Amino acid sequence: MKKTAVITGAARGIGLEIAKRFNREGYHAVILDIDAAELARCEENLKGQEGFSFFNCDVSNHQSVSETFAQITAQFSAVHALVNNAGIAIFKPAQEVSFEDWSAVMGVNLNGTFLCSQACLAALVAGKGSIVNIASISGVRASTLRIAYGTSKAAIMHLTKQQSVEYGNMGVRANAVAPGPVETEMAKLVHSADIRTSYADAIPLARYGTTEEISNAVYFLCSEQASYINGQILCADGGFDAAGVGLPSLRV
């Protein structure tokens, strides 16, 4: 029987690369996204390729999640991988972050991960599946302008551990991947030359990661090769977290 992977926020970027990776490995990849126009473009770009389904879903909305996963599980009674990738970021100084900003970030990043995992749980149990939540290095080490985003990602990491303990008893593993800076279209637009140089100085591998490298980490955690890995946070960050302060002046 063909396996099924559900990926949220997957119409572009890291999510789309993850969906493509599962598809190449023989899974039917179910792509969810809130952006209907982007989802339509994604579907058009993948036209003619078998093994993809597309659903418009707002992961921060309980009703939207319930209705969408009811449709998904009606088609696929067993789900073998759920990747909670959908996320937003609002970068502002802490004192300028409004409650609306805070609520929006928590709604998508944290609530969405919780809601989708719950909605998919019965199908994951049926498929003896695995959850991978996409966290961030911003949830591991604090930084400026990320009081909402970083906090939401840190919460996702603890949620992952809770899931690993409670869902593990049901045969469902849960792990998280915490990417460092990744070369996406959005990063190309918003990261200035100065920001890119600073990251190169701070990351031991002196470069951004690729979407393919993140998808490799996600797929591994869902694969049989990771069958005894549960409740772990994998930082795919080129050594960014391990470097600590990482002052360029201290480098050889």
BAKE-432773 format. One record per residue (C-alpha): residue in one letter; x, y, z. Coordinates in steps of 0.25 Angstrom, whole numbers, padded with zeros to 4 digits. Layout:
# BAKE-432773
+------+-------+-------+-------+
| nuza |     x |     y |     z |
+------+-------+-------+-------+
|    A |     X |     Y |     Z |
...
+------+-------+-------+-------+
END
This chain:
# BAKE-432773
+------+-------+-------+-------+
| nuza |     x |     y |     z |
+------+-------+-------+-------+
|    M |  0000 |  0000 |  0000 |
|    K |  0005 |  0014 | -0004 |
|    K |  0009 |  0022 |  0009 |
|    T |  0003 |  0036 |  0011 |
|    A |  0010 |  0049 |  0016 |
|    V |  0002 |  0061 |  0020 |
|    I |  0010 |  0074 |  0020 |
|    T |  0005 |  0088 |  0024 |
|    G |  0009 |  0101 |  0019 |
|    A |  0014 |  0093 |  0007 |
|    A |  0011 |  0102 | -0006 |
|    R |  0025 |  0107 | -0006 |
|    G |  0039 |  0108 |  0000 |
|    I |  0043 |  0097 |  0010 |
|    G |  0029 |  0091 |  0011 |
|    L |  0028 |  0089 | -0004 |
|    E |  0042 |  0083 | -0004 |
|    I |  0038 |  0073 |  0007 |
|    A |  0026 |  0069 |  0000 |
|    K |  0034 |  0067 | -0013 |
|    R |  0044 |  0058 | -0005 |
|    F |  0033 |  0049 |  0001 |
|    N |  0027 |  0048 | -0013 |
|    R |  0040 |  0044 | -0019 |
|    E |  0041 |  0033 | -0008 |
|    G |  0028 |  0027 | -0013 |
|    Y |  0018 |  0034 | -0003 |
|    H |  0005 |  0041 | -0007 |
|    A |  0008 |  0055 | -0002 |
|    V | -0004 |  0063 |  0003 |
|    I | -0001 |  0078 |  0002 |
|    L | -0008 |  0088 |  0011 |
|    D | -0007 |  0103 |  0010 |
|    I | -0015 |  0116 |  0014 |
|    D | -0011 |  0123 |  0002 |
|    A | -0021 |  0119 | -0009 |
|    A | -0014 |  0126 | -0020 |
|    E | -0001 |  0120 | -0016 |
|    L | -0007 |  0107 | -0015 |
|    A | -0013 |  0108 | -0029 |
|    R |  0001 |  0112 | -0035 |
|    C |  0007 |  0100 | -0027 |
|    E | -0004 |  0090 | -0033 |
|    E | -0002 |  0096 | -0047 |
|    N |  0014 |  0094 | -0046 |
|    L |  0012 |  0080 | -0041 |
|    K |  0001 |  0077 | -0052 |
|    G |  0004 |  0063 | -0059 |
|    Q |  0011 |  0058 | -0047 |
|    E |  0004 |  0047 | -0039 |
|    G |  0004 |  0046 | -0024 |
|    F |  0000 |  0059 | -0020 |
|    S | -0013 |  0065 | -0013 |
|    F | -0016 |  0079 | -0010 |
|    F | -0025 |  0085 |  0001 |
|    N | -0027 |  0100 |  0005 |
|    C | -0026 |  0101 |  0020 |
|    D | -0024 |  0111 |  0031 |
|    V | -0017 |  0103 |  0042 |
|    S | -0020 |  0114 |  0052 |
|    N | -0035 |  0111 |  0051 |
|    H | -0040 |  0099 |  0058 |
|    Q | -0052 |  0098 |  0049 |
|    S | -0044 |  0099 |  0036 |
|    V | -0034 |  0088 |  0042 |
|    S | -0045 |  0079 |  0046 |
|    E | -0052 |  0080 |  0032 |
|    T | -0039 |  0079 |  0024 |
|    F | -0034 |  0066 |  0032 |
|    A | -0048 |  0060 |  0031 |
|    Q | -0047 |  0061 |  0016 |
|    I | -0032 |  0056 |  0016 |
|    T | -0035 |  0044 |  0025 |
|    A | -0047 |  0040 |  0017 |
|    Q | -0038 |  0038 |  0005 |
|    F | -0026 |  0033 |  0013 |
|    S | -0030 |  0025 |  0026 |
|    A | -0016 |  0023 |  0029 |
|    V | -0005 |  0034 |  0030 |
|    H |  0009 |  0031 |  0031 |
|    A |  0015 |  0044 |  0033 |
|    L |  0010 |  0058 |  0037 |
|    V |  0020 |  0070 |  0036 |
|    N |  0015 |  0082 |  0043 |
|    N |  0022 |  0093 |  0035 |
|    A |  0012 |  0104 |  0034 |
|    G |  0017 |  0116 |  0041 |
|    I |  0018 |  0132 |  0040 |
|    A |  0028 |  0142 |  0046 |
|    I |  0026 |  0156 |  0050 |
|    F |  0039 |  0163 |  0053 |
|    K |  0038 |  0175 |  0062 |
|    P |  0045 |  0180 |  0074 |
|    A |  0039 |  0174 |  0087 |
|    Q |  0032 |  0187 |  0092 |
|    E |  0025 |  0189 |  0078 |
|    V |  0019 |  0175 |  0077 |
|    S |  0004 |  0176 |  0079 |
|    F | -0005 |  0166 |  0085 |
|    E | -0011 |  0164 |  0071 |
|    D |  0003 |  0161 |  0066 |
|    W |  0006 |  0151 |  0077 |
|    S | -0007 |  0144 |  0075 |
|    A | -0005 |  0143 |  0060 |
|    V |  0008 |  0136 |  0062 |
|    M |  0004 |  0127 |  0073 |
|    G | -0009 |  0124 |  0065 |
|    V | -0002 |  0119 |  0053 |
|    N |  0011 |  0113 |  0059 |
|    L |  0007 |  0107 |  0072 |
|    N | -0008 |  0105 |  0071 |
|    G | -0007 |  0100 |  0057 |
|    T |  0003 |  0089 |  0061 |
|    F | -0006 |  0085 |  0072 |
|    L | -0019 |  0085 |  0064 |
|    C | -0013 |  0078 |  0052 |
|    S | -0006 |  0067 |  0061 |
|    Q | -0019 |  0064 |  0068 |
|    A | -0028 |  0064 |  0056 |
|    C | -0018 |  0054 |  0049 |
|    L | -0015 |  0045 |  0061 |
|    A | -0025 |  0034 |  0058 |
|    A | -0020 |  0033 |  0044 |
|    L | -0005 |  0033 |  0049 |
|    V | -0008 |  0022 |  0059 |
|    A | -0014 |  0014 |  0048 |
|    G | -0002 |  0016 |  0039 |
|    K |  0008 |  0015 |  0051 |
|    G |  0012 |  0028 |  0046 |
|    S |  0022 |  0039 |  0050 |
|    I |  0020 |  0054 |  0053 |
|    V |  0031 |  0064 |  0050 |
|    N |  0029 |  0078 |  0055 |
|    I |  0037 |  0089 |  0048 |
|    A |  0043 |  0098 |  0059 |
|    S |  0054 |  0108 |  0058 |
|    I |  0068 |  0111 |  0063 |
|    S |  0061 |  0124 |  0068 |
|    G |  0054 |  0115 |  0078 |
|    V |  0067 |  0110 |  0083 |
|    R |  0075 |  0123 |  0084 |
|    A |  0069 |  0136 |  0086 |
|    S |  0071 |  0148 |  0076 |
|    T |  0065 |  0162 |  0074 |
|    L |  0052 |  0164 |  0067 |
|    R |  0047 |  0150 |  0070 |
|    I |  0040 |  0151 |  0083 |
|    A |  0027 |  0144 |  0078 |
|    Y |  0033 |  0136 |  0067 |
|    G |  0045 |  0130 |  0076 |
|    T |  0035 |  0127 |  0087 |
|    S |  0025 |  0120 |  0078 |
|    K |  0037 |  0111 |  0073 |
|    A |  0042 |  0108 |  0087 |
|    A |  0028 |  0104 |  0090 |
|    I |  0027 |  0095 |  0078 |
|    M |  0039 |  0088 |  0083 |
|    H |  0033 |  0085 |  0097 |
|    L |  0020 |  0081 |  0090 |
|    T |  0028 |  0071 |  0082 |
|    K |  0034 |  0065 |  0094 |
|    Q |  0020 |  0064 |  0100 |
|    Q |  0015 |  0058 |  0088 |
|    S |  0026 |  0048 |  0088 |
|    V |  0023 |  0043 |  0102 |
|    E |  0007 |  0042 |  0100 |
|    Y |  0006 |  0038 |  0085 |
|    G |  0018 |  0029 |  0087 |
|    N |  0009 |  0020 |  0095 |
|    M |  0000 |  0019 |  0083 |
|    G |  0012 |  0016 |  0074 |
|    V |  0013 |  0030 |  0068 |
|    R |  0027 |  0036 |  0068 |
|    A |  0029 |  0051 |  0069 |
|    N |  0041 |  0059 |  0066 |
|    A |  0045 |  0073 |  0062 |
|    V |  0055 |  0079 |  0052 |
|    A |  0060 |  0093 |  0056 |
|    P |  0066 |  0100 |  0043 |
|    G |  0076 |  0111 |  0044 |
|    P |  0076 |  0121 |  0032 |
|    V |  0071 |  0114 |  0020 |
|    E |  0073 |  0119 |  0005 |
|    T |  0058 |  0121 |  0001 |
|    E |  0052 |  0132 | -0008 |
|    M |  0047 |  0139 |  0004 |
|    A |  0061 |  0140 |  0010 |
|    K |  0067 |  0145 | -0003 |
|    L |  0057 |  0156 | -0002 |
|    V |  0058 |  0160 |  0012 |
|    H |  0073 |  0157 |  0016 |
|    S |  0082 |  0169 |  0013 |
|    A |  0096 |  0167 |  0009 |
|    D |  0100 |  0171 |  0023 |
|    I |  0091 |  0160 |  0029 |
|    R |  0096 |  0149 |  0020 |
|    T |  0111 |  0153 |  0024 |
|    S |  0107 |  0153 |  0038 |
|    Y |  0101 |  0139 |  0037 |
|    A |  0113 |  0134 |  0030 |
|    D |  0122 |  0139 |  0041 |
|    A |  0113 |  0133 |  0052 |
|    I |  0111 |  0119 |  0045 |
|    P |  0123 |  0109 |  0046 |
|    L |  0119 |  0104 |  0032 |
|    A |  0119 |  0119 |  0027 |
|    R |  0107 |  0117 |  0018 |
|    Y |  0092 |  0116 |  0018 |
|    G |  0085 |  0103 |  0018 |
|    T |  0077 |  0098 |  0006 |
|    T |  0062 |  0094 |  0005 |
|    E |  0067 |  0080 |  0001 |
|    E |  0076 |  0079 |  0013 |
|    I |  0064 |  0082 |  0022 |
|    S |  0055 |  0072 |  0015 |
|    N |  0066 |  0061 |  0016 |
|    A |  0065 |  0063 |  0031 |
|    V |  0050 |  0062 |  0032 |
|    Y |  0049 |  0050 |  0023 |
|    F |  0060 |  0043 |  0031 |
|    L |  0052 |  0045 |  0044 |
|    C |  0040 |  0039 |  0038 |
|    S |  0047 |  0027 |  0032 |
|    E |  0049 |  0013 |  0037 |
|    Q |  0064 |  0017 |  0039 |
|    A |  0059 |  0026 |  0051 |
|    S |  0050 |  0016 |  0057 |
|    Y |  0055 |  0018 |  0071 |
|    I |  0057 |  0033 |  0070 |
|    N |  0046 |  0040 |  0078 |
|    G |  0044 |  0053 |  0085 |
|    Q |  0057 |  0059 |  0079 |
|    I |  0060 |  0073 |  0074 |
|    L |  0070 |  0072 |  0062 |
|    C |  0076 |  0085 |  0059 |
|    A |  0079 |  0086 |  0044 |
|    D |  0087 |  0099 |  0045 |
|    G |  0102 |  0097 |  0040 |
|    G |  0106 |  0098 |  0055 |
|    F |  0100 |  0111 |  0058 |
|    D |  0095 |  0107 |  0072 |
|    A |  0107 |  0099 |  0075 |
|    A |  0116 |  0111 |  0072 |
|    G |  0110 |  0119 |  0084 |
|    V |  0115 |  0133 |  0084 |
|    G |  0124 |  0130 |  0072 |
|    L |  0131 |  0143 |  0071 |
|    P |  0138 |  0144 |  0058 |
|    S |  0151 |  0151 |  0065 |
|    L |  0153 |  0137 |  0072 |
|    R |  0153 |  0129 |  0060 |
|    V |  0166 |  0123 |  0055 |
+------+-------+-------+-------+
END
